[in-house]
């Protein structure tokens, strides 16, 4: 796993000196939309209506469930694959 998980398994953290934002004209909102569509494998998924939150602080990204539940191993694996692909290549 490239990222780390909080001790209570509720928050996934990803930190990288290569994080980018706004390249190719994409805003954080657009990147969040791309993240939720890939995470749920649903091109119609909407970030605001799904149960995941994503914040970006300079070179660190945090992902958690809005309902406060823990992230499953499957969710962590998918998030760990998707985050670097979206935020380091866009």
Secondary structure, DSSP 8 states (H G I E B T S, - for coil): --SEE-TTS-EEEEE-TT---SGGG--HHHHHHHHHHHHHT-TT--GGGSSEEEEEETTEEEEEETT-----HHHHHHHHHHHHHHHHH-
